[in-house]
Amino acid sequence: MAGLQLLSETWKHGKIREHYTSTELNLVLKDGRRIGLVDDHRTSELNQEAKLLAEFLQVPLWNNSFF
């Protein structure tokens, strides 16, 4: 395992162009492949949980989320 990755996504929904943001947490393998672990709209909570997980696993956390 190379590390963990946080990415934010903005989704457009319906004709009235509603937007919502979600953040996904991926496990990044040494060969560059990613395995999706979680996709959640609670970005700040997921950021905190990802930091704890990265610390526990002793891997870097690449944070490309909006927050």
Secondary structure by P-SEA (a helix, b strand, c coil): ccbbbbbbbbbbccccbbbbbbbbbbbbccccbbbbcccccaaaaaaaaaaaaaaaacccccccccc
